[in-house]
C-alpha cells in the first residue's frame, strides 16, 4: 500500500515538475516575443525616419537635363525651330508604336533640319509600373544625349520592362555614361509620375498618342496629314516673319520722302535768296 502511494506521489511530483518546466518555457517564449516585437517596432520607426529624411529637404523633384514645355517633356531639336511638335505617349501603347513606325523617320529628319522641335511626354496609361520604368530609362538616355536612340529601340521591341532588360536595351543601343546606374536607381521615377499627373490635367489628352503642332491638336496623324500640318505651320511662321519686316520697308520709304521734302525745301530757300539778291542788285544799279 505504501509502495503504491509512493509511486503515486512520484508521478504527481513528476507531473508538477513537467508543468513547471512548460511554464518556464512559455515565460521565456513570451519574453522573446515581446523583445522581438520591440525590435521590429524600432526598425519600422527607423525606416520611417530615414524615408522622411530622404523625401524631405527642399522638396525639389529630380528632373532630366533635357526637358522643356509646360509639363517638362523630353526635348530634342532647336528651340528656335518654327514648328513645335508635342507628343503624349506610352512605351507600351500599341498605337504609339504605330505612330513611331509611321512617322518616326520623318520627324527625325524635321528635327535634324531645324524645322521642328520635338517634345515627348511619356505617361503610364497602358503599362503602369512597366511604362514608368521605361519612362525613367528614357530620361536617363536623354541625359546621355541619346533620347532618340532609346525611343527607336524601345518601340522596336515593346515588352513588360524590367530594369535589367532596360539596361540591356541601353547596351544594345550604345548608351553609355551613367545610364545603367540611373536606370537601376530609378532616378526619375517621381518625374515620370508628375508627367502622368500633368496629362490628367490637360483636357485634350484623352489617350495616347496625342499629338499637338504649335499648340493645335492633330487628330489625324497619318504621315501625309502630319506632313501637311507641319508644312502649313512652318509656312505660317514664315508669313509672320514677312509681316514683321514690312513696316521696316515703309519706314525706309518715309525716310526717303522726308529726305526729298527736305531737299526741296532747301532748294526753295536758295531760289528765294537768289531772287532777293537780284532785286538788291537792281536797286543798286538804279
Buried (B, 14 or more C-beta within 10 A) or exposed (E): EEEEEEEEEEEEEEEEEEEEEEEEEEEEEEEEEEEEEEEEEEEEEEEEEEEEEEEEEEEEEEBBEBBBBEBBBBBBBEEEBBBBBBBBBBBBBEBBBEBBEBBBEBBBEBBEEEBBBBBBBBBBBBBEEBBBBBBBBBBBBBBBEBBBBBBBBBBBEBBEBEBEBBBEBBEEBEBEBEBBEBBBEBBBBEBBBBBBEBBEEBEEBEBBBBBBBBEEEBEEBEEEEBEEBBEBBBEEBEEEEEEEEEEEEEEEEEEEEEEEEEEEEEEEEEEEEEEEEEEEEEEEEE
